[in-house]
Amino acid sequence: MSEQMDNQRKKPDGSAYEAHLAAIATRNVASKKAAKARRDDYEREKVKDRREAERRQDAALRGRH
């Protein structure tokens, strides 16, 4: 009986491993894209805050003279 089972099993072709690697690669791409979006948002917010601080400083300096 076990000889028949052994004969019926097909040899591994590596497709499961390749599918696993493809899933990891897809997840990595999505993760990098999300990280870039978060970084871009952070940088945009920093620029906005810096410009707002500069505007307040300029207004304060104009008010002194």
Phi and psi restraints in degrees (range 20) as a CNS / XPLOR table:
assign (resid 1 and name C) (resid 2 and name N)
       (resid 2 and name CA) (resid 2 and name C) 1.0 -68.7 20.0 2
assign (resid 2 and name N) (resid 2 and name CA)
       (resid 2 and name C) (resid 3 and name N) 1.0 -28.0 20.0 2
assign (resid 2 and name C) (resid 3 and name N)
       (resid 3 and name CA) (resid 3 and name C) 1.0 -65.8 20.0 2
assign (resid 3 and name N) (resid 3 and name CA)
       (resid 3 and name C) (resid 4 and name N) 1.0 -37.8 20.0 2
assign (resid 3 and name C) (resid 4 and name N)
       (resid 4 and name CA) (resid 4 and name C) 1.0 -66.4 20.0 2
assign (resid 4 and name N) (resid 4 and name CA)
       (resid 4 and name C) (resid 5 and name N) 1.0 -39.9 20.0 2
assign (resid 4 and name C) (resid 5 and name N)
       (resid 5 and name CA) (resid 5 and name C) 1.0 -63.5 20.0 2
assign (resid 5 and name N) (resid 5 and name CA)
       (resid 5 and name C) (resid 6 and name N) 1.0 -42.5 20.0 2
assign (resid 5 and name C) (resid 6 and name N)
       (resid 6 and name CA) (resid 6 and name C) 1.0 -63.5 20.0 2
assign (resid 6 and name N) (resid 6 and name CA)
       (resid 6 and name C) (resid 7 and name N) 1.0 -38.7 20.0 2
assign (resid 6 and name C) (resid 7 and name N)
       (resid 7 and name CA) (resid 7 and name C) 1.0 -70.7 20.0 2
assign (resid 7 and name N) (resid 7 and name CA)
       (resid 7 and name C) (resid 8 and name N) 1.0 -29.6 20.0 2
assign (resid 7 and name C) (resid 8 and name N)
       (resid 8 and name CA) (resid 8 and name C) 1.0 -80.6 20.0 2
assign (resid 8 and name N) (resid 8 and name CA)
       (resid 8 and name C) (resid 9 and name N) 1.0 -24.4 20.0 2
assign (resid 8 and name C) (resid 9 and name N)
       (resid 9 and name CA) (resid 9 and name C) 1.0 -71.0 20.0 2
assign (resid 9 and name N) (resid 9 and name CA)
       (resid 9 and name C) (resid 10 and name N) 1.0 137.5 20.0 2
assign (resid 9 and name C) (resid 10 and name N)
       (resid 10 and name CA) (resid 10 and name C) 1.0 -93.6 20.0 2
assign (resid 10 and name N) (resid 10 and name CA)
       (resid 10 and name C) (resid 11 and name N) 1.0 153.2 20.0 2
assign (resid 10 and name C) (resid 11 and name N)
       (resid 11 and name CA) (resid 11 and name C) 1.0 -71.5 20.0 2
assign (resid 11 and name N) (resid 11 and name CA)
       (resid 11 and name C) (resid 12 and name N) 1.0 146.1 20.0 2
assign (resid 11 and name C) (resid 12 and name N)
       (resid 12 and name CA) (resid 12 and name C) 1.0 -62.8 20.0 2
assign (resid 12 and name N) (resid 12 and name CA)
       (resid 12 and name C) (resid 13 and name N) 1.0 136.3 20.0 2
assign (resid 12 and name C) (resid 13 and name N)
       (resid 13 and name CA) (resid 13 and name C) 1.0 -108.0 20.0 2
assign (resid 13 and name N) (resid 13 and name CA)
       (resid 13 and name C) (resid 14 and name N) 1.0 0.2 20.0 2
assign (resid 13 and name C) (resid 14 and name N)
       (resid 14 and name CA) (resid 14 and name C) 1.0 86.6 20.0 2
assign (resid 14 and name N) (resid 14 and name CA)
       (resid 14 and name C) (resid 15 and name N) 1.0 2.9 20.0 2
assign (resid 14 and name C) (resid 15 and name N)
       (resid 15 and name CA) (resid 15 and name C) 1.0 -67.6 20.0 2
assign (resid 15 and name N) (resid 15 and name CA)
       (resid 15 and name C) (resid 16 and name N) 1.0 -35.1 20.0 2
assign (resid 15 and name C) (resid 16 and name N)
       (resid 16 and name CA) (resid 16 and name C) 1.0 -65.9 20.0 2
assign (resid 16 and name N) (resid 16 and name CA)
       (resid 16 and name C) (resid 17 and name N) 1.0 -41.1 20.0 2
assign (resid 16 and name C) (resid 17 and name N)
       (resid 17 and name CA) (resid 17 and name C) 1.0 -65.4 20.0 2
assign (resid 17 and name N) (resid 17 and name CA)
       (resid 17 and name C) (resid 18 and name N) 1.0 -42.7 20.0 2
assign (resid 17 and name C) (resid 18 and name N)
       (resid 18 and name CA) (resid 18 and name C) 1.0 -64.0 20.0 2
assign (resid 18 and name N) (resid 18 and name CA)
       (resid 18 and name C) (resid 19 and name N) 1.0 -39.2 20.0 2
assign (resid 18 and name C) (resid 19 and name N)
       (resid 19 and name CA) (resid 19 and name C) 1.0 -65.1 20.0 2
assign (resid 19 and name N) (resid 19 and name CA)
       (resid 19 and name C) (resid 20 and name N) 1.0 -39.0 20.0 2
assign (resid 19 and name C) (resid 20 and name N)
       (resid 20 and name CA) (resid 20 and name C) 1.0 -63.1 20.0 2
assign (resid 20 and name N) (resid 20 and name CA)
       (resid 20 and name C) (resid 21 and name N) 1.0 -45.8 20.0 2
assign (resid 20 and name C) (resid 21 and name N)
       (resid 21 and name CA) (resid 21 and name C) 1.0 -64.0 20.0 2
assign (resid 21 and name N) (resid 21 and name CA)
       (resid 21 and name C) (resid 22 and name N) 1.0 -38.3 20.0 2
assign (resid 21 and name C) (resid 22 and name N)
       (resid 22 and name CA) (resid 22 and name C) 1.0 -64.7 20.0 2
assign (resid 22 and name N) (resid 22 and name CA)
       (resid 22 and name C) (resid 23 and name N) 1.0 -40.1 20.0 2
assign (resid 22 and name C) (resid 23 and name N)
       (resid 23 and name CA) (resid 23 and name C) 1.0 -64.0 20.0 2
assign (resid 23 and name N) (resid 23 and name CA)
       (resid 23 and name C) (resid 24 and name N) 1.0 -40.8 20.0 2
assign (resid 23 and name C) (resid 24 and name N)
       (resid 24 and name CA) (resid 24 and name C) 1.0 -64.1 20.0 2
assign (resid 24 and name N) (resid 24 and name CA)
       (resid 24 and name C) (resid 25 and name N) 1.0 -44.1 20.0 2
assign (resid 24 and name C) (resid 25 and name N)
       (resid 25 and name CA) (resid 25 and name C) 1.0 -62.3 20.0 2
assign (resid 25 and name N) (resid 25 and name CA)
       (resid 25 and name C) (resid 26 and name N) 1.0 -41.8 20.0 2
assign (resid 25 and name C) (resid 26 and name N)
       (resid 26 and name CA) (resid 26 and name C) 1.0 -62.7 20.0 2
assign (resid 26 and name N) (resid 26 and name CA)
       (resid 26 and name C) (resid 27 and name N) 1.0 -44.5 20.0 2
assign (resid 26 and name C) (resid 27 and name N)
       (resid 27 and name CA) (resid 27 and name C) 1.0 -63.6 20.0 2
assign (resid 27 and name N) (resid 27 and name CA)
       (resid 27 and name C) (resid 28 and name N) 1.0 -38.7 20.0 2
assign (resid 27 and name C) (resid 28 and name N)
       (resid 28 and name CA) (resid 28 and name C) 1.0 -65.2 20.0 2
assign (resid 28 and name N) (resid 28 and name CA)
       (resid 28 and name C) (resid 29 and name N) 1.0 -41.6 20.0 2
assign (resid 28 and name C) (resid 29 and name N)
       (resid 29 and name CA) (resid 29 and name C) 1.0 -61.8 20.0 2
assign (resid 29 and name N) (resid 29 and name CA)
       (resid 29 and name C) (resid 30 and name N) 1.0 -45.2 20.0 2
assign (resid 29 and name C) (resid 30 and name N)
       (resid 30 and name CA) (resid 30 and name C) 1.0 -63.9 20.0 2
assign (resid 30 and name N) (resid 30 and name CA)
       (resid 30 and name C) (resid 31 and name N) 1.0 -38.9 20.0 2
assign (resid 30 and name C) (resid 31 and name N)
       (resid 31 and name CA) (resid 31 and name C) 1.0 -66.0 20.0 2
assign (resid 31 and name N) (resid 31 and name CA)
       (resid 31 and name C) (resid 32 and name N) 1.0 -42.8 20.0 2
assign (resid 31 and name C) (resid 32 and name N)
       (resid 32 and name CA) (resid 32 and name C) 1.0 -64.3 20.0 2
assign (resid 32 and name N) (resid 32 and name CA)
       (resid 32 and name C) (resid 33 and name N) 1.0 -39.1 20.0 2
assign (resid 32 and name C) (resid 33 and name N)
       (resid 33 and name CA) (resid 33 and name C) 1.0 -64.6 20.0 2
assign (resid 33 and name N) (resid 33 and name CA)
       (resid 33 and name C) (resid 34 and name N) 1.0 -43.3 20.0 2
assign (resid 33 and name C) (resid 34 and name N)
       (resid 34 and name CA) (resid 34 and name C) 1.0 -65.8 20.0 2
assign (resid 34 and name N) (resid 34 and name CA)
       (resid 34 and name C) (resid 35 and name N) 1.0 -40.5 20.0 2
assign (resid 34 and name C) (resid 35 and name N)
       (resid 35 and name CA) (resid 35 and name C) 1.0 -64.8 20.0 2
assign (resid 35 and name N) (resid 35 and name CA)
       (resid 35 and name C) (resid 36 and name N) 1.0 -39.8 20.0 2
assign (resid 35 and name C) (resid 36 and name N)
       (resid 36 and name CA) (resid 36 and name C) 1.0 -64.7 20.0 2
assign (resid 36 and name N) (resid 36 and name CA)
       (resid 36 and name C) (resid 37 and name N) 1.0 -40.9 20.0 2
assign (resid 36 and name C) (resid 37 and name N)
       (resid 37 and name CA) (resid 37 and name C) 1.0 -63.2 20.0 2
assign (resid 37 and name N) (resid 37 and name CA)
       (resid 37 and name C) (resid 38 and name N) 1.0 -43.2 20.0 2
assign (resid 37 and name C) (resid 38 and name N)
       (resid 38 and name CA) (resid 38 and name C) 1.0 -63.4 20.0 2
assign (resid 38 and name N) (resid 38 and name CA)
       (resid 38 and name C) (resid 39 and name N) 1.0 -42.1 20.0 2
assign (resid 38 and name C) (resid 39 and name N)
       (resid 39 and name CA) (resid 39 and name C) 1.0 -64.4 20.0 2
assign (resid 39 and name N) (resid 39 and name CA)
       (resid 39 and name C) (resid 40 and name N) 1.0 -43.5 20.0 2
assign (resid 39 and name C) (resid 40 and name N)
       (resid 40 and name CA) (resid 40 and name C) 1.0 -62.2 20.0 2
assign (resid 40 and name N) (resid 40 and name CA)
       (resid 40 and name C) (resid 41 and name N) 1.0 -43.0 20.0 2
assign (resid 40 and name C) (resid 41 and name N)
       (resid 41 and name CA) (resid 41 and name C) 1.0 -61.3 20.0 2
assign (resid 41 and name N) (resid 41 and name CA)
       (resid 41 and name C) (resid 42 and name N) 1.0 -42.9 20.0 2
assign (resid 41 and name C) (resid 42 and name N)
       (resid 42 and name CA) (resid 42 and name C) 1.0 -62.2 20.0 2
assign (resid 42 and name N) (resid 42 and name CA)
       (resid 42 and name C) (resid 43 and name N) 1.0 -46.7 20.0 2
assign (resid 42 and name C) (resid 43 and name N)
       (resid 43 and name CA) (resid 43 and name C) 1.0 -64.2 20.0 2
assign (resid 43 and name N) (resid 43 and name CA)
       (resid 43 and name C) (resid 44 and name N) 1.0 -42.0 20.0 2
assign (resid 43 and name C) (resid 44 and name N)
       (resid 44 and name CA) (resid 44 and name C) 1.0 -60.9 20.0 2
assign (resid 44 and name N) (resid 44 and name CA)
       (resid 44 and name C) (resid 45 and name N) 1.0 -41.5 20.0 2
assign (resid 44 and name C) (resid 45 and name N)
       (resid 45 and name CA) (resid 45 and name C) 1.0 -66.1 20.0 2
assign (resid 45 and name N) (resid 45 and name CA)
       (resid 45 and name C) (resid 46 and name N) 1.0 -38.7 20.0 2
assign (resid 45 and name C) (resid 46 and name N)
       (resid 46 and name CA) (resid 46 and name C) 1.0 -61.8 20.0 2
assign (resid 46 and name N) (resid 46 and name CA)
       (resid 46 and name C) (resid 47 and name N) 1.0 -44.2 20.0 2
assign (resid 46 and name C) (resid 47 and name N)
       (resid 47 and name CA) (resid 47 and name C) 1.0 -63.0 20.0 2
assign (resid 47 and name N) (resid 47 and name CA)
       (resid 47 and name C) (resid 48 and name N) 1.0 -44.2 20.0 2
assign (resid 47 and name C) (resid 48 and name N)
       (resid 48 and name CA) (resid 48 and name C) 1.0 -61.0 20.0 2
assign (resid 48 and name N) (resid 48 and name CA)
       (resid 48 and name C) (resid 49 and name N) 1.0 -44.7 20.0 2
assign (resid 48 and name C) (resid 49 and name N)
       (resid 49 and name CA) (resid 49 and name C) 1.0 -64.1 20.0 2
assign (resid 49 and name N) (resid 49 and name CA)
       (resid 49 and name C) (resid 50 and name N) 1.0 -40.8 20.0 2
assign (resid 49 and name C) (resid 50 and name N)
       (resid 50 and name CA) (resid 50 and name C) 1.0 -64.1 20.0 2
assign (resid 50 and name N) (resid 50 and name CA)
       (resid 50 and name C) (resid 51 and name N) 1.0 -43.3 20.0 2
assign (resid 50 and name C) (resid 51 and name N)
       (resid 51 and name CA) (resid 51 and name C) 1.0 -64.8 20.0 2
assign (resid 51 and name N) (resid 51 and name CA)
       (resid 51 and name C) (resid 52 and name N) 1.0 -38.7 20.0 2
assign (resid 51 and name C) (resid 52 and name N)
       (resid 52 and name CA) (resid 52 and name C) 1.0 -64.9 20.0 2
assign (resid 52 and name N) (resid 52 and name CA)
       (resid 52 and name C) (resid 53 and name N) 1.0 -41.8 20.0 2
assign (resid 52 and name C) (resid 53 and name N)
       (resid 53 and name CA) (resid 53 and name C) 1.0 -64.4 20.0 2
assign (resid 53 and name N) (resid 53 and name CA)
       (resid 53 and name C) (resid 54 and name N) 1.0 -42.0 20.0 2
assign (resid 53 and name C) (resid 54 and name N)
       (resid 54 and name CA) (resid 54 and name C) 1.0 -63.3 20.0 2
assign (resid 54 and name N) (resid 54 and name CA)
       (resid 54 and name C) (resid 55 and name N) 1.0 -40.0 20.0 2
assign (resid 54 and name C) (resid 55 and name N)
       (resid 55 and name CA) (resid 55 and name C) 1.0 -63.5 20.0 2
assign (resid 55 and name N) (resid 55 and name CA)
       (resid 55 and name C) (resid 56 and name N) 1.0 -42.0 20.0 2
assign (resid 55 and name C) (resid 56 and name N)
       (resid 56 and name CA) (resid 56 and name C) 1.0 -65.2 20.0 2
assign (resid 56 and name N) (resid 56 and name CA)
       (resid 56 and name C) (resid 57 and name N) 1.0 -41.0 20.0 2
assign (resid 56 and name C) (resid 57 and name N)
       (resid 57 and name CA) (resid 57 and name C) 1.0 -64.5 20.0 2
assign (resid 57 and name N) (resid 57 and name CA)
       (resid 57 and name C) (resid 58 and name N) 1.0 -43.3 20.0 2
assign (resid 57 and name C) (resid 58 and name N)
       (resid 58 and name CA) (resid 58 and name C) 1.0 -62.2 20.0 2
assign (resid 58 and name N) (resid 58 and name CA)
       (resid 58 and name C) (resid 59 and name N) 1.0 -42.1 20.0 2
assign (resid 58 and name C) (resid 59 and name N)
       (resid 59 and name CA) (resid 59 and name C) 1.0 -63.9 20.0 2
assign (resid 59 and name N) (resid 59 and name CA)
       (resid 59 and name C) (resid 60 and name N) 1.0 -39.9 20.0 2
assign (resid 59 and name C) (resid 60 and name N)
       (resid 60 and name CA) (resid 60 and name C) 1.0 -66.5 20.0 2
assign (resid 60 and name N) (resid 60 and name CA)
       (resid 60 and name C) (resid 61 and name N) 1.0 -40.6 20.0 2
assign (resid 60 and name C) (resid 61 and name N)
       (resid 61 and name CA) (resid 61 and name C) 1.0 -67.2 20.0 2
assign (resid 61 and name N) (resid 61 and name CA)
       (resid 61 and name C) (resid 62 and name N) 1.0 -39.9 20.0 2
assign (resid 61 and name C) (resid 62 and name N)
       (resid 62 and name CA) (resid 62 and name C) 1.0 -64.9 20.0 2
assign (resid 62 and name N) (resid 62 and name CA)
       (resid 62 and name C) (resid 63 and name N) 1.0 -33.9 20.0 2
assign (resid 62 and name C) (resid 63 and name N)
       (resid 63 and name CA) (resid 63 and name C) 1.0 -71.1 20.0 2
assign (resid 63 and name N) (resid 63 and name CA)
       (resid 63 and name C) (resid 64 and name N) 1.0 -23.3 20.0 2
assign (resid 63 and name C) (resid 64 and name N)
       (resid 64 and name CA) (resid 64 and name C) 1.0 -76.6 20.0 2
assign (resid 64 and name N) (resid 64 and name CA)
       (resid 64 and name C) (resid 65 and name N) 1.0 -30.9 20.0 2
